[in-house]
Amino acid sequence: MAAKPKPDTLPARDMVLPAAITVTAPGGPRRRAGMRFDTQPKVLQLADLNDDQIAALQSDPMLSIRAEPAPDIDEDEAHQGG
């Protein structure tokens, strides 16, 4: 029996995690995770949310969530502290 091919995956060091998410409620006002959402995009920093809030947002089918990538950091700025 032939081995199944492994799915294409990136090593952990190559993963880009979002720094923030943009949340909207396309159907109109909605409350979830202690926050109010409507048709206007609301940007939330993931560092400001706890695991329960993230899970509540992700599991709500009435919300639209888009990941926002972390800004690129110049190597020189990273070593100079800003």
N, C-alpha and C positions, 0 to 999 in steps of 0.2 A: 504494500500500500504506500503510495507516494505521500510525502509530508505536505501538509497544507502550507501555502505561502503565507508569510507573515504580512499583516497589513502595514502600509507605509506609516511609520510613526517617527516623530522627531525626538531626539534625545532631550531630556529635561533641560539641559543647558541652552538649547536652542528655542525653547518655548517662550513666547511673548505673552505675558499675562496682562490683562487690562488694568489700568490704573483707576478707571472710572467707568460708570455705565450711564447711559442716557435713557431715561424712562419717560414714556408717555402713556396716556390712557385715551386711545383713539375714540372710544365710545362715549367719552365724557368723564366728569369728575369721578374719582375712585380713591378710596383710602386703603392703604396697605402698609404694614410694617411701621405704623405710627406716623406715616407721611401722607400727604394729599397729592394726587396726580391728576392732570387734565390733559388737554390736547397740546399744551405748550411743553416742549422738552425740558426735563429737569435732570441736570447732571449731578450724579452722586459719586463721591470718592469712595472706592471700595474700602479704604482704610478706616473710613468713618462708620461703616456698617458692621454689625455682628453677624454671625453665621445664620441665626434665626431670621434676621431681616432679609438677608440675601436669599435664603430658601423661600421665604414668603413671596418675595418679588418674582423669583424665577418660576414659581408654581402657579402664579395667577395668569390665566389665559386672557384676561381682559387688559393686560399691560403689554406694551411693546418695549422690549429692552434691547439696546444696542451697546456693545462693548466699545470703549474708547481706549485706544492704545496709550501706553505711557509715552511721554515725550522723549525724543532722542536726547541723550546726554552726551555732550562732547567729552572725549577722554580727558582733555586738559582741564575742563571745568570740574569734572568729577574729582580730579586729584587736587584741585585748588580749593575744594569745598564750596563751590557755587558757581 
